[in-house]
């Protein structure tokens, strides 16, 4: 897990956590957290995060479709009346 904490010049503190070793990603998450605490940036940050979530959901759906295309179904055949 990577973690970051950022303090804006205006005093807001943001915290970010993410899986993996991406320090930059944790810093960006902390920045979003800090900016979302400022009323003038709250709507912009919410819009940006919604866009990021839509892109992530689209990538997840594409992964699911690729996996579904390779799915194999197994069944048991009965041999005779034993």
RABELLIN-V405442 format. One record per backbone hydrogen bond with DSSP energy under -1.0 kcal/mol. NH is the residue of the N-H (numbers start at 1). CO is the residue of the C=O. If there is no record, write none. Layout:
NH&CO  NH&CO
//
This chain:
2&18  4&16  6&14  8&12  11&8  14&6  16&4  18&2  23&21  26&22  27&23  28&24  29&25  30&26  31&27  32&28  33&29  34&30  35&31  36&32  37&34  38&35  41&38  42&38  45&41  46&42  47&43  48&44  49&45  50&46  51&47  52&48  53&49  54&50  55&51  56&52  57&53  58&54  59&55  60&56  61&57  62&58  63&59  64&60  65&61  66&62  67&63  68&64  69&65  70&67  71&68
//
